[in-house]
């Protein structure tokens, strides 16, 4: 059966009043260029993150199956952020070669799975706990009505994915580096 497509139009920046308008409630929104004024947009790079918080231990989660079918795991090992960033940079070079010619997320996931790189590792850590300075460089958007319950730093390599899920709380993803593909299903599904 074919799942109906959600028509989501990009919005260029927004205000708190526009965001909380009745017609936007309970619907996903794509807000473009809203984080350009963040210091994180200009400063963050692997060397910068390593300089500011590379000495901190972070929990890395491993997914021992293909990225397209993996699910979250609360277990993981702790390593220095600098070691994780080094792995990301090294793995990214290999993955770019593996995924050359892939034109969509499904193709990337298949290429990564076929390559034999069976484990996908990602970082999901509290940004304020990692570094208050880094957290200040990526503040909550002005349209966000309340102080966020949690601000997380996610970092992964090409082909990293999370399984199909429904978030229980409203949330916001702000992409500082790289890109991320979202596949959204209507609430009826």
Secondary structure, 3 states (H helix, E strand, C coil): CCCCCCCCCEEECCCHHHHCCHHHCCCCCEEECCCCCCHHHHHCCHHHHHHHHCCCEEEEEEECCCCCCCCCCCCCEEEEHHHHHHHHHHHHHHHHHHCCCCCCHHHHHHHHHHCCCCCEEEEEEEHHHHCHHHHHCCCCCCCCCCCCCCCEEEECCCCCCCCCCCCCCCCCCCCCCCCCCCCCCCCCC
